Amino acid sequence: YQHSSDAELYPDNSYRMEIFQSLRPGWELSLSHDHMNFGDNNVDLYGFGLGHYTGDWYLRARTLFIPGGGLDYSHSVLARYYFSGTADDYAEFRFGFSDDSRSCGLAYQQYFTPRWGAKISVSYGDEDQAYIERSVSAGLYTRW
């Protein structure tokens, strides 16, 4: 749940729920609902995902349905490689698309000690060449 008391760019209130269910060894199904309240306008997103763990790899495909004037949708895929045998250290590739947009990204996360880790990521997105986004981010993580 997120609340913004003086929202302009972000919704006044939003929440996200996702439920995961194991189907059989290595497979998982997920269903999600995102709700964003922009004052008089609300946006709801309904998602369906299918993930598979195989060896040190996690592969996931996800579709979001956006009801409104028509039914819009977006698809995404993720491939994540856990290179140290733990869930802490991984490299991932993401790709997404819809009727009018595309996005992709790379991320690398590693914990250098049991308490300290870092993550770097790069991403690109465009919406029918009208809006192009490029980003680079870095984060430092700590656990206590």
N, C-alpha and C positions, 0 to 999 in steps of 0.2 A: 504494500500500500504506500502511496506517496501523496502528499498534500502540499500545495503551494498557495499561500495566502494572497499573493499578488501576482498571479500567473498571467503572462503575456505570450510567451513562446511555448511553455509547457502546460499540460492540463491542470485544472484546478485540483482535481482528484483523479487518481488512477490506481488500478490494482492489476495484479497478474497472478494467475493460479495455473499450476501445471501438475498433473498427476501422471506418474510413471507406473507401469505394470509389467512385470516380467512375464513373457509368454512361454518361453522354454529356455534352456541354458543358452546364454549369449544374446538373446533377443529381448527388446523392450518396446512397449507401445506407450505413447504419451498422448494425452489430450490436454489442451490448454484454453484458457479464456483470458483475454486482456480487455480491460474497459478503461477508456479515457474520457473524462468529463470536461468539456471546454465550455462551461456555462450553458448556453442554449443548445450546443451541439455535443452529441456523444458519439464516440467511435468504439465499436466492439470488434474484436478479432478472435476468431475461433481457430484453433490449431490442431493438427493431427501429425504425429511424428512416429517414425519407426527407426530404432537404433539397433546396431549389432556390434557386439564385442567379439573380436577374433584375434587371438594372440595379444600383442601389444597395441592393437588398433581398435579405435572406436569409430564407427561409420554411422552417420545419421542423415536421414532425409526428413524434411518437414514441410508441410503445406499450411499456409494461413488463409482463411476465408474471411473476407470483409464484406458483410452485407450492407446494403445501402440502396441507392437508386438502381443498381444492378449488383451482381455478385462479382466482386473483384477477388483476386487471389495472388499469392506469391509463393514461390517454392525456394527452398534452400537445401544445400547439402554441406556436410561437414565431414572431414577426415582428420582424425587426431591420432598421433603416434606417441605413446608413452615410452620414452626412451630409457628410463631408469628402472622400470618395473614398479613404479609407484604412481599414484594419481596426481602427484605434485608436479612432475616434470614431463612436459609434452611440447610437441610442435603440432600446429594445426593449419589446415587450409579450409577456407569457407568460400562458398559461391552461392549467390542468390539471384533470382530473376522473377519478373512479373511481365505483364503485357507491355509496360512502358519503362521498366527500370532494370538495372543490372548492378550487382555489387560483388566484390571479392575481397579476401583478406588473408593475411598470414599472421600467425602469432607464435611466440616462443616463450615458455614459462619454465623457470628452474628455481628450485630451492637450493641455496648454497650451504646452508646449515639447517638444522631442524626448525629454527625460528625465522630465518631470513631468506627471502626469495625475491625474484624480479620477473617482470613480464614486459616484453616489447611486442608491438603489433603495428602493422601497416594495413591500410584498407583503401579501397577505391569504390566509388559508386557513381552512377549517372542515371538521370531520368530523361530519356529521349533527347539527350544532348542539351537539354535546357538547364539542367543543374548538375554540376559535376563536383563531387566531394573527394578529397584526398586527405588522408590523415595518417599521422605517425604518433604513437603514444608509448610511454614507458611508465612502469609502475614499480614501486618497491613495496613488498609485502612483509608483514611480521605477524607472528602468532604468539600468544601468551597463554 
